[in-house]
């Protein structure tokens, strides 16, 4: 075994070196009396001023006062294995001890830490622990990110909201959601000083000069990590960038986005924390698998078409590819049948109890009732719906005149059925595709409505 000396300054560990080489580094200012040194056969790292044979004449011999880390003394480093380490392999770093801040969770440090200015009793977090904490944070933060994009951006920009529903948008949405999720992560860290993934897996992010990063500091960290660690979320690029950071941490060096500014440390893990972390991660994986299965089914329906059954008449229609279906409720609690594509939303509805009301009268009453949300032409034009007379009206949404509306009414016995088409971004919703959908949906309406159909409003 090489009996040379090793020294450690911050994240940098060098050796083995002879005494002459140590003296040369002292003369050039690379190391000083406070630098921690170690050699095989010694049980602990010690400041250089405590090793007389390494001191140069005239160097200060008295001990340097160190910060008070608690009542525990500096713990002896574990002995090295008998194997000769490779020359470029970093030696085990000096390890200190202090009372565990969470003794009921801790089984002790997981790995030897690099010398650090703060929290010397906490080892540097290993690559796998950091990976799982990051994975958990990204997945959980994608939930509020997705809600924000759908509820806020989708409401402001309806075309984007419809595009989000398209199964073909899923790969691109993952890239879009990632930076938004990281912003939400920075908000959570700014509020609580940690995130759920870091809390479960015992990962702590601190500034090198002490203290917790602020929201803006942490936002800057995740922005740099988004670029150099996650590769902008681009497939294959992400594998390369994450692999690079993984091996940097595995070799005892900081990730590139942490160097010179942040310490990523590992808190103690015990049975309780480990059990919670494993359970939470397993639950999250199961949730992701479930969502992916539903997405696969939705994609199949979108690309291949599907059979839809009218719940009132029990008649079926073969909906062509390119449409998706969702059963919803309106403000009065009635069921709404919504079909949507990339550019159009189609709402299919029925209202019963119209035996004393003609189709013309109903058209005028209904146009007045929906005026707060849409402006329709006062006069409707007759339209042939598979051999039956219907009425068609055009207009626009009241809140956004660029969203054109096309409404068709059809009376069947005591019921009036309607389909309302709403376009996006100044597009006319009355197209060949929507006309085909309208005919298919009205085919599920019999010439005379069933007597058992209850009265009500489905808008």
DRENDO-1510 file (C-alpha; in Angstrom, 1 decimal, always signed):
<recs>
REC; n; res; u; v; w
REC; 1; UNK; +0.0; +0.0; +0.0 .
REC; 2; UNK; +1.3; +3.5; -0.9 .
REC; 3; UNK; +2.1; +5.3; +2.4 .
REC; 4; UNK; +1.8; +8.8; +0.9 .
REC; 5; UNK; -0.2; +11.7; +2.4 .
REC; 6; UNK; -3.6; +12.9; +1.2 .
REC; 7; UNK; -5.1; +16.3; +1.8 .
REC; 8; UNK; -8.6; +17.7; +1.4 .
REC; 9; UNK; -9.8; +21.2; +0.8 .
REC; 10; UNK; -13.5; +21.6; +0.2 .
REC; 11; UNK; -14.5; +19.1; -2.5 .
REC; 12; UNK; -10.9; +18.6; -3.7 .
REC; 13; UNK; -9.0; +15.6; -2.4 .
REC; 14; UNK; -5.4; +14.9; -3.6 .
REC; 15; UNK; -2.8; +12.2; -3.0 .
REC; 16; UNK; -0.8; +10.2; -2.3 .
REC; 17; UNK; +2.0; +12.8; -1.9 .
REC; 18; UNK; +5.4; +12.7; -0.3 .
REC; 19; UNK; +6.4; +15.0; +2.5 .
REC; 20; UNK; +8.4; +17.0; +0.1 .
REC; 21; UNK; +5.4; +17.4; -2.2 .
REC; 22; UNK; +3.3; +18.5; +0.8 .
REC; 23; UNK; +6.0; +21.1; +1.7 .
REC; 24; UNK; +6.0; +22.4; -1.9 .
REC; 25; UNK; +2.2; +22.9; -1.8 .
REC; 26; UNK; +2.5; +24.8; +1.4 .
REC; 27; UNK; +5.1; +27.1; -0.1 .
REC; 28; UNK; +2.9; +27.7; -3.2 .
REC; 29; UNK; -0.2; +28.4; -1.0 .
REC; 30; UNK; -2.2; +25.5; -2.2 .
REC; 31; UNK; -2.6; +24.2; +1.4 .
REC; 32; UNK; -2.0; +25.7; +4.8 .
REC; 33; UNK; -1.9; +24.8; +8.5 .
REC; 34; UNK; -5.7; +24.3; +8.6 .
REC; 35; UNK; -5.8; +21.9; +5.7 .
REC; 36; UNK; -7.0; +18.4; +6.7 .
REC; 37; UNK; -4.5; +15.6; +6.0 .
REC; 38; UNK; -4.5; +11.9; +6.3 .
REC; 39; UNK; -2.3; +8.9; +5.4 .
REC; 40; UNK; -2.9; +5.1; +5.6 .
REC; 41; UNK; -2.4; +3.8; +9.1 .
REC; 42; UNK; -4.0; +6.8; +10.7 .
REC; 43; UNK; -7.5; +6.6; +12.0 .
REC; 44; UNK; -8.6; +10.2; +11.5 .
REC; 45; UNK; -8.1; +13.2; +9.3 .
REC; 46; UNK; -6.3; +16.0; +11.2 .
REC; 47; UNK; -5.4; +19.6; +10.5 .
REC; 48; UNK; -1.9; +19.9; +9.1 .
REC; 49; UNK; -0.7; +21.9; +12.1 .
REC; 50; UNK; -1.2; +18.9; +14.3 .
REC; 51; UNK; +1.2; +16.7; +12.2 .
REC; 52; UNK; +4.7; +17.9; +13.2 .
REC; 53; UNK; +6.6; +16.2; +10.4 .
REC; 54; UNK; +4.6; +18.1; +7.7 .
REC; 55; UNK; +5.1; +21.6; +9.3 .
REC; 56; UNK; +7.6; +24.0; +7.7 .
REC; 57; UNK; +9.9; +26.0; +10.0 .
REC; 58; UNK; +8.1; +29.2; +11.2 .
REC; 59; UNK; +4.6; +27.9; +10.6 .
REC; 60; UNK; +2.1; +28.6; +13.3 .
REC; 61; UNK; +1.8; +25.5; +15.5 .
REC; 62; UNK; -1.0; +26.5; +17.9 .
REC; 63; UNK; -4.4; +25.0; +17.1 .
REC; 64; UNK; -6.9; +27.0; +15.1 .
REC; 65; UNK; -10.3; +27.5; +16.7 .
REC; 66; UNK; -13.0; +25.7; +14.8 .
REC; 67; UNK; -16.7; +26.4; +14.9 .
REC; 68; UNK; -18.7; +24.7; +17.7 .
REC; 69; UNK; -20.5; +21.9; +16.1 .
REC; 70; UNK; -22.1; +20.6; +19.4 .
REC; 71; UNK; -20.8; +18.5; +22.2 .
REC; 72; UNK; -19.7; +15.6; +19.9 .
REC; 73; UNK; -16.0; +15.5; +19.1 .
REC; 74; UNK; -14.6; +14.9; +15.6 .
REC; 75; UNK; -15.3; +11.3; +14.8 .
REC; 76; UNK; -12.4; +9.1; +13.6 .
REC; 77; UNK; -12.5; +8.2; +10.0 .
REC; 78; UNK; -13.0; +4.5; +9.3 .
REC; 79; UNK; -9.9; +2.6; +8.3 .
REC; 80; UNK; -9.4; +2.1; +4.6 .
REC; 81; UNK; -9.7; -1.4; +3.0 .
REC; 82; UNK; -6.6; -3.3; +2.3 .
REC; 83; UNK; -6.9; -2.8; -1.4 .
REC; 84; UNK; -4.7; -0.2; -3.0 .
REC; 85; UNK; -6.8; +2.6; -4.4 .
REC; 86; UNK; -6.3; +3.8; -7.9 .
REC; 87; UNK; -4.2; +7.0; -8.0 .
REC; 88; UNK; -7.0; +9.1; -9.4 .
REC; 89; UNK; -9.6; +7.7; -7.0 .
REC; 90; UNK; -10.5; +10.2; -4.2 .
REC; 91; UNK; -9.7; +9.1; -0.7 .
REC; 92; UNK; -12.4; +8.9; +1.9 .
REC; 93; UNK; -13.1; +12.4; +3.2 .
REC; 94; UNK; -12.8; +13.5; +6.8 .
REC; 95; UNK; -16.0; +12.7; +8.7 .
REC; 96; UNK; -17.4; +14.5; +11.7 .
REC; 97; UNK; -20.2; +13.8; +14.0 .
REC; 98; UNK; -22.9; +15.8; +15.9 .
REC; 99; UNK; -26.1; +14.9; +17.6 .
REC; 100; UNK; -28.6; +13.9; +14.9 .
REC; 101; UNK; -31.3; +16.5; +14.6 .
REC; 102; UNK; -33.8; +13.7; +14.0 .
REC; 103; UNK; -32.7; +10.8; +16.2 .
REC; 104; UNK; -36.0; +9.0; +16.0 .
REC; 105; UNK; -35.5; +8.7; +12.2 .
REC; 106; UNK; -31.7; +8.2; +12.0 .
REC; 107; UNK; -29.6; +5.2; +11.7 .
REC; 108; UNK; -26.5; +7.3; +11.2 .
REC; 109; UNK; -24.7; +8.7; +8.1 .
REC; 110; UNK; -24.9; +6.7; +5.0 .
REC; 111; UNK; -21.6; +7.7; +3.5 .
REC; 112; UNK; -18.5; +9.7; +4.3 .
REC; 113; UNK; -18.9; +13.4; +3.5 .
REC; 114; UNK; -16.5; +15.7; +1.9 .
REC; 115; UNK; -15.0; +18.5; +4.2 .
REC; 116; UNK; -17.6; +21.2; +4.4 .
REC; 117; UNK; -17.9; +24.6; +6.2 .
REC; 118; UNK; -21.4; +23.9; +7.6 .
REC; 119; UNK; -23.1; +20.8; +9.0 .
REC; 120; UNK; -19.9; +18.7; +9.1 .
REC; 121; UNK; -21.9; +15.8; +10.5 .
REC; 122; UNK; -24.0; +15.4; +7.4 .
REC; 123; UNK; -22.5; +13.5; +4.5 .
REC; 124; UNK; -22.9; +14.6; +0.9 .
REC; 125; UNK; -26.1; +13.0; -0.7 .
REC; 126; UNK; -25.3; +10.2; -3.0 .
REC; 127; UNK; -26.4; +10.1; -6.6 .
REC; 128; UNK; -29.2; +7.5; -6.2 .
REC; 129; UNK; -30.7; +9.3; -3.3 .
REC; 130; UNK; -30.7; +12.6; -5.2 .
REC; 131; UNK; -32.1; +10.9; -8.3 .
REC; 132; UNK; -35.1; +9.5; -6.5 .
REC; 133; UNK; -35.7; +12.7; -4.7 .
REC; 134; UNK; -35.6; +14.6; -8.0 .
REC; 135; UNK; -37.8; +12.1; -9.7 .
REC; 136; UNK; -40.4; +12.4; -6.9 .
REC; 137; UNK; -40.3; +16.2; -7.0 .
REC; 138; UNK; -40.7; +16.4; -10.8 .
REC; 139; UNK; -43.6; +14.0; -11.0 .
REC; 140; UNK; -45.5; +15.5; -8.1 .
REC; 141; UNK; -44.9; +19.1; -9.3 .
REC; 142; UNK; -46.2; +18.2; -12.7 .
REC; 143; UNK; -49.7; +17.9; -11.2 .
REC; 144; UNK; -50.0; +21.6; -10.2 .
REC; 145; UNK; -48.2; +22.5; -13.4 .
REC; 146; UNK; -50.7; +20.6; -15.5 .
REC; 147; UNK; -53.6; +22.1; -13.6 .
REC; 148; UNK; -52.2; +25.6; -14.1 .
REC; 149; UNK; -51.7; +25.1; -17.8 .
REC; 150; UNK; -55.2; +23.7; -18.3 .
REC; 151; UNK; -57.2; +26.0; -15.9 .
REC; 152; UNK; -55.3; +29.3; -16.6 .
REC; 153; UNK; -53.6; +29.1; -19.9 .
REC; 154; UNK; -56.3; +26.9; -21.5 .
REC; 155; UNK; -59.0; +29.4; -20.4 .
REC; 156; UNK; -57.0; +32.4; -21.8 .
REC; 157; UNK; -56.0; +30.5; -24.9 .
REC; 158; UNK; -58.8; +28.0; -25.8 .
REC; 159; UNK; -56.9; +26.6; -28.8 .
REC; 160; UNK; -54.1; +25.6; -26.6 .
REC; 161; UNK; -56.5; +24.0; -24.1 .
REC; 162; UNK; -57.9; +21.8; -26.9 .
REC; 163; UNK; -54.5; +21.0; -28.2 .
REC; 164; UNK; -53.6; +19.8; -24.7 .
REC; 165; UNK; -56.4; +17.3; -24.9 .
REC; 166; UNK; -55.1; +15.8; -28.1 .
REC; 167; UNK; -53.2; +12.6; -27.4 .
REC; 168; UNK; -50.6; +13.6; -30.0 .
REC; 169; UNK; -49.6; +16.5; -27.8 .
REC; 170; UNK; -48.4; +14.3; -24.9 .
REC; 171; UNK; -44.7; +14.2; -25.7 .
REC; 172; UNK; -44.5; +17.9; -26.3 .
REC; 173; UNK; -46.6; +18.6; -23.1 .
REC; 174; UNK; -43.9; +16.8; -21.1 .
REC; 175; UNK; -41.3; +19.2; -22.3 .
REC; 176; UNK; -43.6; +22.2; -21.7 .
REC; 177; UNK; -44.7; +21.1; -18.2 .
REC; 178; UNK; -41.1; +20.5; -16.9 .
REC; 179; UNK; -40.0; +24.2; -16.5 .
REC; 180; UNK; -43.4; +25.1; -15.0 .
REC; 181; UNK; -43.1; +22.2; -12.5 .
REC; 182; UNK; -39.6; +23.5; -11.5 .
REC; 183; UNK; -41.0; +26.9; -10.9 .
REC; 184; UNK; -43.6; +25.3; -8.6 .
REC; 185; UNK; -40.8; +23.4; -6.9 .
REC; 186; UNK; -38.9; +26.6; -6.2 .
REC; 187; UNK; -42.1; +28.2; -4.7 .
REC; 188; UNK; -42.6; +25.2; -2.4 .
REC; 189; UNK; -38.9; +25.3; -1.4 .
REC; 190; UNK; -39.1; +29.1; -0.8 .
REC; 191; UNK; -42.1; +28.5; +1.5 .
REC; 192; UNK; -41.0; +25.5; +3.4 .
REC; 193; UNK; -37.3; +25.2; +3.0 .
REC; 194; UNK; -37.6; +21.8; +1.4 .
REC; 195; UNK; -39.8; +19.8; -1.0 .
REC; 196; UNK; -41.7; +16.6; -0.6 .
REC; 197; UNK; -39.1; +14.5; -2.4 .
REC; 198; UNK; -36.2; +15.9; -0.4 .
REC; 199; UNK; -38.1; +15.5; +2.8 .
REC; 200; UNK; -38.9; +11.8; +2.2 .
REC; 201; UNK; -35.4; +10.9; +1.0 .
REC; 202; UNK; -33.5; +13.0; +3.5 .
REC; 203; UNK; -31.9; +15.4; +1.0 .
REC; 204; UNK; -31.0; +19.0; +2.2 .
REC; 205; UNK; -29.8; +21.9; +0.0 .
REC; 206; UNK; -27.8; +24.5; +1.7 .
REC; 207; UNK; -25.6; +27.4; +0.7 .
REC; 208; UNK; -21.8; +26.8; +1.0 .
REC; 209; UNK; -21.4; +29.9; +3.2 .
REC; 210; UNK; -24.2; +28.7; +5.5 .
REC; 211; UNK; -28.0; +29.1; +5.5 .
REC; 212; UNK; -30.9; +28.1; +3.4 .
REC; 213; UNK; -31.3; +29.3; -0.2 .
REC; 214; UNK; -33.9; +31.9; -0.8 .
REC; 215; UNK; -36.7; +31.4; -3.4 .
REC; 216; UNK; -34.8; +33.4; -6.0 .
REC; 217; UNK; -31.5; +31.5; -5.3 .
REC; 218; UNK; -33.2; +28.2; -5.5 .
REC; 219; UNK; -35.1; +29.2; -8.7 .
REC; 220; UNK; -31.7; +30.1; -10.2 .
REC; 221; UNK; -30.4; +26.6; -9.1 .
REC; 222; UNK; -33.3; +24.7; -10.7 .
REC; 223; UNK; -33.0; +26.9; -13.9 .
REC; 224; UNK; -29.3; +25.9; -14.2 .
REC; 225; UNK; -30.2; +22.3; -13.4 .
REC; 226; UNK; -33.0; +22.4; -16.1 .
REC; 227; UNK; -30.3; +23.2; -18.6 .
REC; 228; UNK; -27.2; +21.2; -17.5 .
REC; 229; UNK; -28.9; +18.4; -15.5 .
REC; 230; UNK; -32.2; +17.7; -17.3 .
REC; 231; UNK; -31.2; +18.8; -20.7 .
REC; 232; UNK; -34.3; +20.9; -21.2 .
REC; 233; UNK; -36.4; +17.8; -20.8 .
REC; 234; UNK; -35.6; +16.6; -24.3 .
REC; 235; UNK; -35.5; +12.8; -24.6 .
REC; 236; UNK; -32.1; +11.3; -25.1 .
REC; 237; UNK; -30.5; +14.6; -24.3 .
REC; 238; UNK; -31.8; +14.2; -20.7 .
REC; 239; UNK; -30.2; +10.8; -20.5 .
REC; 240; UNK; -26.8; +12.2; -21.4 .
REC; 241; UNK; -27.0; +15.2; -19.1 .
REC; 242; UNK; -28.4; +13.3; -16.1 .
REC; 243; UNK; -25.8; +10.5; -16.6 .
REC; 244; UNK; -23.0; +13.1; -16.6 .
REC; 245; UNK; -24.3; +14.6; -13.3 .
REC; 246; UNK; -24.8; +11.2; -11.8 .
REC; 247; UNK; -21.1; +10.2; -12.3 .
REC; 248; UNK; -19.9; +13.6; -11.1 .
REC; 249; UNK; -21.7; +13.1; -7.8 .
REC; 250; UNK; -20.7; +9.4; -7.6 .
REC; 251; UNK; -17.0; +10.4; -7.9 .
REC; 252; UNK; -17.4; +12.8; -4.9 .
REC; 253; UNK; -17.6; +16.0; -6.9 .
REC; 254; UNK; -20.6; +18.4; -6.8 .
REC; 255; UNK; -23.0; +18.6; -9.7 .
REC; 256; UNK; -22.1; +21.3; -12.1 .
REC; 257; UNK; -25.1; +23.4; -11.1 .
REC; 258; UNK; -24.1; +23.1; -7.4 .
REC; 259; UNK; -20.4; +23.8; -7.7 .
REC; 260; UNK; -19.0; +26.7; -5.7 .
REC; 261; UNK; -22.4; +27.7; -4.3 .
REC; 262; UNK; -24.6; +24.9; -2.9 .
REC; 263; UNK; -24.1; +21.8; -0.7 .
REC; 264; UNK; -26.5; +18.9; -1.2 .
REC; 265; UNK; -26.4; +16.8; +2.0 .
REC; 266; UNK; -28.0; +13.6; +3.2 .
REC; 267; UNK; -29.8; +13.6; +6.5 .
REC; 268; UNK; -30.0; +10.4; +8.5 .
REC; 269; UNK; -32.5; +7.8; +7.4 .
REC; 270; UNK; -34.2; +5.3; +9.6 .
REC; 271; UNK; -36.8; +2.6; +9.2 .
REC; 272; UNK; -39.7; +5.0; +9.4 .
REC; 273; UNK; -38.4; +7.5; +6.8 .
REC; 274; UNK; -37.2; +4.7; +4.5 .
REC; 275; UNK; -40.6; +3.0; +4.7 .
REC; 276; UNK; -42.4; +6.2; +3.9 .
REC; 277; UNK; -40.1; +7.0; +1.0 .
REC; 278; UNK; -40.4; +3.6; -0.5 .
REC; 279; UNK; -44.2; +3.5; -0.1 .
REC; 280; UNK; -44.6; +7.0; -1.5 .
REC; 281; UNK; -42.4; +6.2; -4.5 .
REC; 282; UNK; -44.2; +3.0; -5.2 .
REC; 283; UNK; -47.6; +4.8; -5.0 .
REC; 284; UNK; -46.3; +7.5; -7.4 .
REC; 285; UNK; -45.0; +4.9; -9.9 .
REC; 286; UNK; -48.4; +3.0; -9.7 .
REC; 287; UNK; -50.2; +6.3; -10.4 .
REC; 288; UNK; -48.0; +7.1; -13.4 .
REC; 289; UNK; -48.6; +3.6; -14.8 .
REC; 290; UNK; -52.3; +4.0; -14.3 .
REC; 291; UNK; -52.3; +7.4; -16.1 .
REC; 292; UNK; -50.2; +6.0; -18.9 .
REC; 293; UNK; -52.7; +3.2; -19.4 .
REC; 294; UNK; -55.6; +5.6; -19.6 .
REC; 295; UNK; -53.6; +7.8; -22.0 .
REC; 296; UNK; -53.0; +4.7; -24.2 .
REC; 297; UNK; -56.7; +3.9; -24.2 .
REC; 298; UNK; -57.6; +7.5; -25.0 .
REC; 299; UNK; -55.1; +7.5; -27.8 .
REC; 300; UNK; -56.6; +4.4; -29.3 .
REC; 301; UNK; -60.1; +5.9; -29.2 .
REC; 302; UNK; -58.8; +9.1; -30.8 .
REC; 303; UNK; -56.9; +7.5; -33.7 .
REC; 304; UNK; -59.3; +4.6; -34.3 .
REC; 305; UNK; -62.7; +6.1; -33.4 .
REC; 306; UNK; -65.2; +4.6; -31.0 .
REC; 307; UNK; -68.8; +3.6; -30.4 .
REC; 308; UNK; -71.0; +6.0; -28.5 .
REC; 309; UNK; -74.4; +5.1; -27.0 .
REC; 310; UNK; -77.0; +7.8; -26.5 .
REC; 311; UNK; -78.0; +7.3; -22.8 .
REC; 312; UNK; -81.6; +8.7; -23.5 .
REC; 313; UNK; -82.5; +6.8; -26.7 .
REC; 314; UNK; -80.0; +3.8; -26.3 .
REC; 315; UNK; -79.2; +4.2; -30.0 .
REC; 316; UNK; -75.5; +3.9; -31.0 .
REC; 317; UNK; -73.3; +6.0; -33.3 .
REC; 318; UNK; -69.8; +5.2; -34.6 .
REC; 319; UNK; -67.8; +8.3; -33.9 .
REC; 320; UNK; -65.0; +8.7; -36.4 .
REC; 321; UNK; -61.3; +9.2; -35.6 .
REC; 322; UNK; -60.1; +12.6; -34.4 .
REC; 323; UNK; -62.8; +13.1; -31.8 .
REC; 324; UNK; -62.7; +12.6; -28.0 .
REC; 325; UNK; -65.7; +12.3; -25.7 .
REC; 326; UNK; -66.3; +13.5; -22.1 .
REC; 327; UNK; -69.5; +13.3; -20.1 .
REC; 328; UNK; -69.8; +16.4; -18.0 .
REC; 329; UNK; -72.4; +18.4; -16.0 .
REC; 330; UNK; -73.6; +21.9; -16.6 .
REC; 331; UNK; -74.3; +24.6; -14.0 .
REC; 332; UNK; -77.7; +23.1; -13.2 .
REC; 333; UNK; -76.3; +19.6; -12.7 .
REC; 334; UNK; -77.6; +18.1; -15.9 .
REC; 335; UNK; -75.5; +15.7; -17.9 .
REC; 336; UNK; -73.7; +17.2; -20.9 .
REC; 337; UNK; -72.2; +15.2; -23.8 .
REC; 338; UNK; -69.1; +16.9; -25.1 .
REC; 339; UNK; -67.1; +15.9; -28.2 .
REC; 340; UNK; -64.0; +17.8; -29.0 .
REC; 341; UNK; -61.2; +17.9; -31.6 .
REC; 342; UNK; -58.1; +20.1; -32.0 .
REC; 343; UNK; -60.2; +23.1; -33.1 .
REC; 344; UNK; -63.9; +22.5; -32.2 .
REC; 345; UNK; -66.0; +21.7; -29.1 .
REC; 346; UNK; -69.3; +20.1; -29.8 .
REC; 347; UNK; -72.0; +20.0; -27.1 .
REC; 348; UNK; -74.9; +17.6; -27.6 .
REC; 349; UNK; -78.0; +18.2; -25.4 .
REC; 350; UNK; -81.7; +17.5; -25.1 .
REC; 351; UNK; -84.6; +19.3; -23.4 .
REC; 352; UNK; -87.9; +17.5; -22.7 .
REC; 353; UNK; -91.5; +18.7; -22.1 .
REC; 354; UNK; -91.7; +20.6; -25.3 .
REC; 355; UNK; -95.1; +19.1; -26.5 .
REC; 356; UNK; -96.8; +22.6; -26.6 .
REC; 357; UNK; -93.8; +24.4; -28.1 .
REC; 358; UNK; -93.0; +24.6; -31.7 .
REC; 359; UNK; -89.4; +24.4; -33.0 .
REC; 360; UNK; -89.6; +28.1; -34.0 .
REC; 361; UNK; -90.8; +29.2; -30.6 .
REC; 362; UNK; -88.1; +27.1; -28.9 .
REC; 363; UNK; -85.4; +28.6; -31.1 .
REC; 364; UNK; -86.4; +32.2; -30.0 .
REC; 365; UNK; -86.7; +31.2; -26.3 .
REC; 366; UNK; -83.4; +29.3; -26.3 .
REC; 367; UNK; -81.5; +32.1; -28.1 .
REC; 368; UNK; -82.6; +34.6; -25.4 .
REC; 369; UNK; -81.6; +32.2; -22.6 .
REC; 370; UNK; -78.1; +31.7; -23.8 .
REC; 371; UNK; -77.5; +35.4; -24.6 .
REC; 372; UNK; -75.2; +36.0; -21.6 .
REC; 373; UNK; -72.7; +33.4; -23.0 .
REC; 374; UNK; -73.2; +33.6; -26.8 .
REC; 375; UNK; -74.7; +36.0; -29.3 .
REC; 376; UNK; -76.7; +34.2; -31.9 .
REC; 377; UNK; -78.4; +35.5; -35.0 .
REC; 378; UNK; -82.0; +36.4; -34.3 .
REC; 379; UNK; -83.3; +34.5; -37.4 .
REC; 380; UNK; -82.5; +30.8; -37.9 .
REC; 381; UNK; -82.3; +29.1; -41.3 .
REC; 382; UNK; -83.9; +25.7; -42.0 .
REC; 383; UNK; -81.5; +22.8; -42.5 .
REC; 384; UNK; -82.1; +19.2; -43.6 .
REC; 385; UNK; -81.0; +16.8; -41.0 .
REC; 386; UNK; -81.2; +13.3; -42.6 .
REC; 387; UNK; -84.6; +14.0; -44.0 .
REC; 388; UNK; -85.9; +16.0; -41.0 .
REC; 389; UNK; -86.3; +19.7; -40.6 .
REC; 390; UNK; -84.0; +21.4; -38.3 .
REC; 391; UNK; -83.0; +25.0; -37.5 .
REC; 392; UNK; -79.4; +26.4; -37.7 .
REC; 393; UNK; -78.1; +29.6; -36.0 .
REC; 394; UNK; -74.7; +31.1; -36.2 .
REC; 395; UNK; -73.0; +33.6; -33.9 .
REC; 396; UNK; -70.0; +34.0; -31.5 .
REC; 397; UNK; -69.1; +33.7; -27.8 .
REC; 398; UNK; -69.9; +36.9; -25.9 .
REC; 399; UNK; -66.6; +36.9; -24.1 .
REC; 400; UNK; -64.5; +36.2; -27.2 .
REC; 401; UNK; -65.9; +37.2; -30.6 .
REC; 402; UNK; -63.1; +35.2; -32.4 .
REC; 403; UNK; -64.8; +32.0; -31.2 .
REC; 404; UNK; -67.5; +31.3; -33.7 .
REC; 405; UNK; -70.6; +29.3; -32.8 .
REC; 406; UNK; -72.9; +27.1; -34.9 .
REC; 407; UNK; -76.0; +25.7; -33.2 .
REC; 408; UNK; -78.5; +23.2; -34.8 .
REC; 409; UNK; -81.9; +22.4; -33.3 .
REC; 410; UNK; -84.0; +19.3; -34.0 .
REC; 411; UNK; -87.4; +18.4; -32.5 .
REC; 412; UNK; -88.4; +14.8; -31.9 .
REC; 413; UNK; -91.8; +14.4; -30.3 .
REC; 414; UNK; -91.8; +16.2; -26.9 .
REC; 415; UNK; -88.0; +16.7; -27.0 .
REC; 416; UNK; -85.8; +19.3; -28.6 .
REC; 417; UNK; -82.2; +18.1; -29.4 .
REC; 418; UNK; -79.4; +20.5; -30.1 .
REC; 419; UNK; -75.7; +20.4; -31.0 .
REC; 420; UNK; -73.7; +23.5; -30.4 .
REC; 421; UNK; -70.3; +23.8; -32.2 .
REC; 422; UNK; -67.8; +26.3; -30.8 .
REC; 423; UNK; -64.6; +27.0; -32.8 .
REC; 424; UNK; -61.3; +28.5; -31.7 .
REC; 425; UNK; -59.0; +31.2; -33.0 .
REC; 426; UNK; -61.4; +32.7; -35.5 .
REC; 427; UNK; -62.2; +29.4; -37.2 .
REC; 428; UNK; -65.6; +28.5; -38.5 .
REC; 429; UNK; -66.8; +25.4; -36.6 .
REC; 430; UNK; -69.1; +24.4; -39.5 .
REC; 431; UNK; -66.9; +22.0; -41.5 .
REC; 432; UNK; -67.2; +18.7; -43.2 .
REC; 433; UNK; -65.9; +16.9; -40.1 .
REC; 434; UNK; -68.4; +18.7; -37.8 .
REC; 435; UNK; -71.3; +18.2; -40.2 .
REC; 436; UNK; -70.5; +14.4; -40.3 .
REC; 437; UNK; -70.4; +14.4; -36.5 .
REC; 438; UNK; -73.7; +16.3; -36.3 .
REC; 439; UNK; -75.4; +13.8; -38.6 .
REC; 440; UNK; -74.1; +10.8; -36.6 .
REC; 441; UNK; -75.3; +12.3; -33.3 .
REC; 442; UNK; -78.7; +13.2; -34.7 .
REC; 443; UNK; -79.0; +9.6; -36.0 .
REC; 444; UNK; -79.3; +8.5; -32.4 .
REC; 445; UNK; -82.5; +10.6; -32.1 .
REC; 446; UNK; -85.6; +8.7; -33.2 .
REC; 447; UNK; -88.4; +10.3; -35.2 .
REC; 448; UNK; -90.6; +10.3; -32.1 .
REC; 449; UNK; -89.1; +10.6; -28.6 .
REC; 450; UNK; -89.7; +7.8; -26.1 .
REC; 451; UNK; -92.6; +8.6; -23.7 .
REC; 452; UNK; -90.4; +7.5; -20.7 .
REC; 453; UNK; -87.9; +10.2; -21.3 .
REC; 454; UNK; -88.0; +12.6; -18.3 .
REC; 455; UNK; -88.3; +16.3; -18.7 .
REC; 456; UNK; -85.2; +18.3; -18.1 .
REC; 457; UNK; -82.4; +20.4; -19.6 .
REC; 458; UNK; -79.2; +19.1; -20.9 .
REC; 459; UNK; -77.0; +22.0; -22.0 .
</recs>
